[in-house]
Amino acid sequence: MVKEIYGHLQNGNVVGMDIISDFQSIIWMEENYKLVNQ
């Protein structure tokens, strides 16, 4: 499940995003994963 969400995030990201943006995407993924799996 996590890998699928992360894959979608990577596919939606613009190539060349900086590390901070990638880190924010990972945080977003983790928060939404928690919400979905409460």
mmCIF file of the N, C-alpha and C atoms, coordinates in Angstrom:
data_MODEL
# 
_entry.id   MODEL 
# 
loop_
_atom_site.group_PDB 
_atom_site.id 
_atom_site.type_symbol 
_atom_site.label_atom_id 
_atom_site.label_alt_id 
_atom_site.label_comp_id 
_atom_site.label_asym_id 
_atom_site.label_entity_id 
_atom_site.label_seq_id 
_atom_site.pdbx_PDB_ins_code 
_atom_site.Cartn_x 
_atom_site.Cartn_y 
_atom_site.Cartn_z 
_atom_site.occupancy 
_atom_site.B_iso_or_equiv 
_atom_site.pdbx_formal_charge 
_atom_site.auth_seq_id 
_atom_site.auth_comp_id 
_atom_site.auth_asym_id 
_atom_site.auth_atom_id 
_atom_site.pdbx_PDB_model_num 
ATOM 1   N N  . MET A 1 1  ? 0.832  -1.200 0.000   1.00 0.00 ? 1  MET A N  1 
ATOM 2   C CA . MET A 1 1  ? 0.000  0.000  0.000   1.00 0.00 ? 1  MET A CA 1 
ATOM 3   C C  . MET A 1 1  ? 0.868  1.252  0.000   1.00 0.00 ? 1  MET A C  1 
ATOM 4   N N  . VAL A 1 2  ? 1.831  1.287  0.915   1.00 0.00 ? 2  VAL A N  1 
ATOM 5   C CA . VAL A 1 2  ? 2.705  2.457  0.992   1.00 0.00 ? 2  VAL A CA 1 
ATOM 6   C C  . VAL A 1 2  ? 3.485  2.625  -0.305  1.00 0.00 ? 2  VAL A C  1 
ATOM 7   N N  . LYS A 1 3  ? 3.996  1.527  -0.834  1.00 0.00 ? 3  LYS A N  1 
ATOM 8   C CA . LYS A 1 3  ? 4.777  1.605  -2.067  1.00 0.00 ? 3  LYS A CA 1 
ATOM 9   C C  . LYS A 1 3  ? 3.918  2.112  -3.217  1.00 0.00 ? 3  LYS A C  1 
ATOM 10  N N  . GLU A 1 4  ? 2.641  1.706  -3.237  1.00 0.00 ? 4  GLU A N  1 
ATOM 11  C CA . GLU A 1 4  ? 1.752  2.153  -4.308  1.00 0.00 ? 4  GLU A CA 1 
ATOM 12  C C  . GLU A 1 4  ? 1.527  3.657  -4.217  1.00 0.00 ? 4  GLU A C  1 
ATOM 13  N N  . ILE A 1 5  ? 1.261  4.153  -2.988  1.00 0.00 ? 5  ILE A N  1 
ATOM 14  C CA . ILE A 1 5  ? 1.032  5.589  -2.804  1.00 0.00 ? 5  ILE A CA 1 
ATOM 15  C C  . ILE A 1 5  ? 2.296  6.356  -3.175  1.00 0.00 ? 5  ILE A C  1 
ATOM 16  N N  . TYR A 1 6  ? 3.449  5.864  -2.709  1.00 0.00 ? 6  TYR A N  1 
ATOM 17  C CA . TYR A 1 6  ? 4.711  6.538  -2.981  1.00 0.00 ? 6  TYR A CA 1 
ATOM 18  C C  . TYR A 1 6  ? 4.986  6.563  -4.480  1.00 0.00 ? 6  TYR A C  1 
ATOM 19  N N  . GLY A 1 7  ? 4.627  5.477  -5.153  1.00 0.00 ? 7  GLY A N  1 
ATOM 20  C CA . GLY A 1 7  ? 4.801  5.413  -6.599  1.00 0.00 ? 7  GLY A CA 1 
ATOM 21  C C  . GLY A 1 7  ? 3.975  6.478  -7.296  1.00 0.00 ? 7  GLY A C  1 
ATOM 22  N N  . HIS A 1 8  ? 2.719  6.653  -6.842  1.00 0.00 ? 8  HIS A N  1 
ATOM 23  C CA . HIS A 1 8  ? 1.863  7.677  -7.437  1.00 0.00 ? 8  HIS A CA 1 
ATOM 24  C C  . HIS A 1 8  ? 2.450  9.061  -7.191  1.00 0.00 ? 8  HIS A C  1 
ATOM 25  N N  . LEU A 1 9  ? 2.984  9.289  -5.979  1.00 0.00 ? 9  LEU A N  1 
ATOM 26  C CA . LEU A 1 9  ? 3.581  10.583 -5.659  1.00 0.00 ? 9  LEU A CA 1 
ATOM 27  C C  . LEU A 1 9  ? 4.772  10.847 -6.571  1.00 0.00 ? 9  LEU A C  1 
ATOM 28  N N  . GLN A 1 10 ? 5.609  9.826  -6.765  1.00 0.00 ? 10 GLN A N  1 
ATOM 29  C CA . GLN A 1 10 ? 6.781  9.996  -7.618  1.00 0.00 ? 10 GLN A CA 1 
ATOM 30  C C  . GLN A 1 10 ? 6.360  10.297 -9.054  1.00 0.00 ? 10 GLN A C  1 
ATOM 31  N N  . ASN A 1 11 ? 5.327  9.613  -9.530  1.00 0.00 ? 11 ASN A N  1 
ATOM 32  C CA . ASN A 1 11 ? 4.864  9.826  -10.897 1.00 0.00 ? 11 ASN A CA 1 
ATOM 33  C C  . ASN A 1 11 ? 4.299  11.226 -11.060 1.00 0.00 ? 11 ASN A C  1 
ATOM 34  N N  . GLY A 1 12 ? 3.716  11.780 -9.978  1.00 0.00 ? 12 GLY A N  1 
ATOM 35  C CA . GLY A 1 12 ? 3.115  13.106 -10.046 1.00 0.00 ? 12 GLY A CA 1 
ATOM 36  C C  . GLY A 1 12 ? 4.124  14.222 -9.842  1.00 0.00 ? 12 GLY A C  1 
ATOM 37  N N  . ASN A 1 13 ? 5.311  13.887 -9.342  1.00 0.00 ? 13 ASN A N  1 
ATOM 38  C CA . ASN A 1 13 ? 6.318  14.907 -9.071  1.00 0.00 ? 13 ASN A CA 1 
ATOM 39  C C  . ASN A 1 13 ? 6.971  15.398 -10.351 1.00 0.00 ? 13 ASN A C  1 
ATOM 40  N N  . VAL A 1 14 ? 7.304  16.679 -10.363 1.00 0.00 ? 14 VAL A N  1 
ATOM 41  C CA . VAL A 1 14 ? 8.036  17.234 -11.497 1.00 0.00 ? 14 VAL A CA 1 
ATOM 42  C C  . VAL A 1 14 ? 9.501  16.845 -11.348 1.00 0.00 ? 14 VAL A C  1 
ATOM 43  N N  . VAL A 1 15 ? 10.118 16.420 -12.435 1.00 0.00 ? 15 VAL A N  1 
ATOM 44  C CA . VAL A 1 15 ? 11.525 16.029 -12.383 1.00 0.00 ? 15 VAL A CA 1 
ATOM 45  C C  . VAL A 1 15 ? 12.361 17.242 -11.988 1.00 0.00 ? 15 VAL A C  1 
ATOM 46  N N  . GLY A 1 16 ? 13.286 17.048 -11.040 1.00 0.00 ? 16 GLY A N  1 
ATOM 47  C CA . GLY A 1 16 ? 14.155 18.132 -10.616 1.00 0.00 ? 16 GLY A CA 1 
ATOM 48  C C  . GLY A 1 16 ? 13.718 18.786 -9.315  1.00 0.00 ? 16 GLY A C  1 
ATOM 49  N N  . MET A 1 17 ? 12.671 18.239 -8.678  1.00 0.00 ? 17 MET A N  1 
ATOM 50  C CA . MET A 1 17 ? 12.266 18.784 -7.379  1.00 0.00 ? 17 MET A CA 1 
ATOM 51  C C  . MET A 1 17 ? 13.397 18.603 -6.385  1.00 0.00 ? 17 MET A C  1 
ATOM 52  N N  . ASP A 1 18 ? 13.496 19.570 -5.440  1.00 0.00 ? 18 ASP A N  1 
ATOM 53  C CA . ASP A 1 18 ? 14.609 19.488 -4.491  1.00 0.00 ? 18 ASP A CA 1 
ATOM 54  C C  . ASP A 1 18 ? 14.306 18.521 -3.358  1.00 0.00 ? 18 ASP A C  1 
ATOM 55  N N  . ILE A 1 19 ? 15.292 18.288 -2.511  1.00 0.00 ? 19 ILE A N  1 
ATOM 56  C CA . ILE A 1 19 ? 15.178 17.300 -1.438  1.00 0.00 ? 19 ILE A CA 1 
ATOM 57  C C  . ILE A 1 19 ? 14.050 17.662 -0.483  1.00 0.00 ? 19 ILE A C  1 
ATOM 58  N N  . ILE A 1 20 ? 13.910 18.953 -0.185  1.00 0.00 ? 20 ILE A N  1 
ATOM 59  C CA . ILE A 1 20 ? 12.881 19.379 0.768   1.00 0.00 ? 20 ILE A CA 1 
ATOM 60  C C  . ILE A 1 20 ? 11.494 19.034 0.244   1.00 0.00 ? 20 ILE A C  1 
ATOM 61  N N  . SER A 1 21 ? 11.246 19.270 -1.034  1.00 0.00 ? 21 SER A N  1 
ATOM 62  C CA . SER A 1 21 ? 9.936  18.949 -1.606  1.00 0.00 ? 21 SER A CA 1 
ATOM 63  C C  . SER A 1 21 ? 9.677  17.446 -1.543  1.00 0.00 ? 21 SER A C  1 
ATOM 64  N N  . ASP A 1 22 ? 10.709 16.657 -1.814  1.00 0.00 ? 22 ASP A N  1 
ATOM 65  C CA . ASP A 1 22 ? 10.555 15.198 -1.740  1.00 0.00 ? 22 ASP A CA 1 
ATOM 66  C C  . ASP A 1 22 ? 10.245 14.776 -0.307  1.00 0.00 ? 22 ASP A C  1 
ATOM 67  N N  . PHE A 1 23 ? 10.919 15.429 0.649   1.00 0.00 ? 23 PHE A N  1 
ATOM 68  C CA . PHE A 1 23 ? 10.703 15.119 2.057   1.00 0.00 ? 23 PHE A CA 1 
ATOM 69  C C  . PHE A 1 23 ? 9.272  15.461 2.450   1.00 0.00 ? 23 PHE A C  1 
ATOM 70  N N  . GLN A 1 24 ? 8.765  16.598 1.969   1.00 0.00 ? 24 GLN A N  1 
ATOM 71  C CA . GLN A 1 24 ? 7.388  16.996 2.260   1.00 0.00 ? 24 GLN A CA 1 
ATOM 72  C C  . GLN A 1 24 ? 6.410  15.991 1.662   1.00 0.00 ? 24 GLN A C  1 
ATOM 73  N N  . SER A 1 25 ? 6.723  15.472 0.482   1.00 0.00 ? 25 SER A N  1 
ATOM 74  C CA . SER A 1 25 ? 5.854  14.477 -0.150  1.00 0.00 ? 25 SER A CA 1 
ATOM 75  C C  . SER A 1 25 ? 5.798  13.204 0.689   1.00 0.00 ? 25 SER A C  1 
ATOM 76  N N  . ILE A 1 26 ? 6.945  12.821 1.255   1.00 0.00 ? 26 ILE A N  1 
ATOM 77  C CA . ILE A 1 26 ? 6.988  11.617 2.086   1.00 0.00 ? 26 ILE A CA 1 
ATOM 78  C C  . ILE A 1 26 ? 6.157  11.826 3.346   1.00 0.00 ? 26 ILE A C  1 
ATOM 79  N N  . ILE A 1 27 ? 6.272  13.013 3.958   1.00 0.00 ? 27 ILE A N  1 
ATOM 80  C CA . ILE A 1 27 ? 5.469  13.316 5.145   1.00 0.00 ? 27 ILE A CA 1 
ATOM 81  C C  . ILE A 1 27 ? 3.992  13.267 4.787   1.00 0.00 ? 27 ILE A C  1 
ATOM 82  N N  . TRP A 1 28 ? 3.622  13.857 3.652   1.00 0.00 ? 28 TRP A N  1 
ATOM 83  C CA . TRP A 1 28 ? 2.226  13.863 3.202   1.00 0.00 ? 28 TRP A CA 1 
ATOM 84  C C  . TRP A 1 28 ? 1.732  12.427 3.029   1.00 0.00 ? 28 TRP A C  1 
ATOM 85  N N  . MET A 1 29 ? 2.565  11.598 2.434   1.00 0.00 ? 29 MET A N  1 
ATOM 86  C CA . MET A 1 29 ? 2.211  10.199 2.215   1.00 0.00 ? 29 MET A CA 1 
ATOM 87  C C  . MET A 1 29 ? 1.966  9.502  3.549   1.00 0.00 ? 29 MET A C  1 
ATOM 88  N N  . GLU A 1 30 ? 2.873  9.714  4.514   1.00 0.00 ? 30 GLU A N  1 
ATOM 89  C CA . GLU A 1 30 ? 2.743  9.046  5.808   1.00 0.00 ? 30 GLU A CA 1 
ATOM 90  C C  . GLU A 1 30 ? 1.490  9.510  6.536   1.00 0.00 ? 30 GLU A C  1 
ATOM 91  N N  . GLU A 1 31 ? 1.199  10.805 6.503   1.00 0.00 ? 31 GLU A N  1 
ATOM 92  C CA . GLU A 1 31 ? 0.021  11.333 7.192   1.00 0.00 ? 31 GLU A CA 1 
ATOM 93  C C  . GLU A 1 31 ? -1.256 10.772 6.576   1.00 0.00 ? 31 GLU A C  1 
ATOM 94  N N  . ASN A 1 32 ? -1.319 10.731 5.246   1.00 0.00 ? 32 ASN A N  1 
ATOM 95  C CA . ASN A 1 32 ? -2.512 10.218 4.578   1.00 0.00 ? 32 ASN A CA 1 
ATOM 96  C C  . ASN A 1 32 ? -2.656 8.717  4.789   1.00 0.00 ? 32 ASN A C  1 
ATOM 97  N N  . TYR A 1 33 ? -1.527 8.003  4.867   1.00 0.00 ? 33 TYR A N  1 
ATOM 98  C CA . TYR A 1 33 ? -1.583 6.571  5.130   1.00 0.00 ? 33 TYR A CA 1 
ATOM 99  C C  . TYR A 1 33 ? -2.190 6.325  6.509   1.00 0.00 ? 33 TYR A C  1 
ATOM 100 N N  . LYS A 1 34 ? -1.815 7.163  7.493   1.00 0.00 ? 34 LYS A N  1 
ATOM 101 C CA . LYS A 1 34 ? -2.373 7.033  8.840   1.00 0.00 ? 34 LYS A CA 1 
ATOM 102 C C  . LYS A 1 34 ? -3.876 7.279  8.810   1.00 0.00 ? 34 LYS A C  1 
ATOM 103 N N  . LEU A 1 35 ? -4.310 8.306  8.068   1.00 0.00 ? 35 LEU A N  1 
ATOM 104 C CA . LEU A 1 35 ? -5.731 8.633  8.002   1.00 0.00 ? 35 LEU A CA 1 
ATOM 105 C C  . LEU A 1 35 ? -6.524 7.489  7.380   1.00 0.00 ? 35 LEU A C  1 
ATOM 106 N N  . VAL A 1 36 ? -5.992 6.915  6.312   1.00 0.00 ? 36 VAL A N  1 
ATOM 107 C CA . VAL A 1 36 ? -6.692 5.840  5.608   1.00 0.00 ? 36 VAL A CA 1 
ATOM 108 C C  . VAL A 1 36 ? -6.784 4.591  6.483   1.00 0.00 ? 36 VAL A C  1 
ATOM 109 N N  . ASN A 1 37 ? -5.776 4.374  7.309   1.00 0.00 ? 37 ASN A N  1 
ATOM 110 C CA . ASN A 1 37 ? -5.704 3.127  8.081   1.00 0.00 ? 37 ASN A CA 1 
ATOM 111 C C  . ASN A 1 37 ? -5.975 3.326  9.568   1.00 0.00 ? 37 ASN A C  1 
ATOM 112 N N  . GLN A 1 38 ? -6.814 4.277  9.910   1.00 0.00 ? 38 GLN A N  1 
ATOM 113 C CA . GLN A 1 38 ? -7.141 4.508  11.320  1.00 0.00 ? 38 GLN A CA 1 
ATOM 114 C C  . GLN A 1 38 ? -7.866 3.302  11.901  1.00 0.00 ? 38 GLN A C  1 
# 
